[in-house]
Amino acid sequence: MPDALADDADADNASEHWEVAAVLAGGDSPKAGGFKFFVADQRWVWSEEVARMHGYAPGQVEPTTELLLSHKHPDDRARVAEILDRVRSGGLFSSRHRIIDVDGKTHWMVVVGDHVTDESGQAIGTQGYYVDVTETMQADLTSEIKEVVKSRATIEQAKGILMAAYGIDADRAFDILTWRSQLTHVKVKTVAAQFLEAVMREGLSPESVSTIDRLLLPNDPVAT
């Protein structure tokens, strides 16, 4: 196929894929966009959405491998560089990594790709989507943090009961929970939660409750 016809066909395919990406994104603020890479002339093509993800107006820059790498997060750059080397020789480009846009904001991207083929079925490049999953990643992280805080509170409560019951310090109380965890093959947070539930269910002896009442009440209940 002549190069001009090949480019026209590729443009049609890209348009189709980018329309699908727009549906995936939803709303007026795109979260997904398409890309293509042609091995013969080492040429990248971005959709308008991918350009905006990087902080550029559509058509403002001509994407290159060097430009792509310049936007990768420093901690992800080496790994992505290896992936791009495979792409430049006809491989696929699929990963999850961070990019930094022109304003310095970090975005988590999932990039999925497949081969671009000519009429004979010969692979001539790679095409696919960038999907911005920053909000999802942040939501997951927030959820994980909340779970950690919740688990820590449960463990601290269980430690407090053990400290009062046995007259030990916090480290020894945690050692007991750890020992129980290893013995039962259950996570420490689960051991702590089960222990607290059992204590609440069984309750304290009347003598223990009376002691707590006495300690909580002021020496002179009628004093102001």
Disulfide bonds with the S-S distance in Angstrom:
none
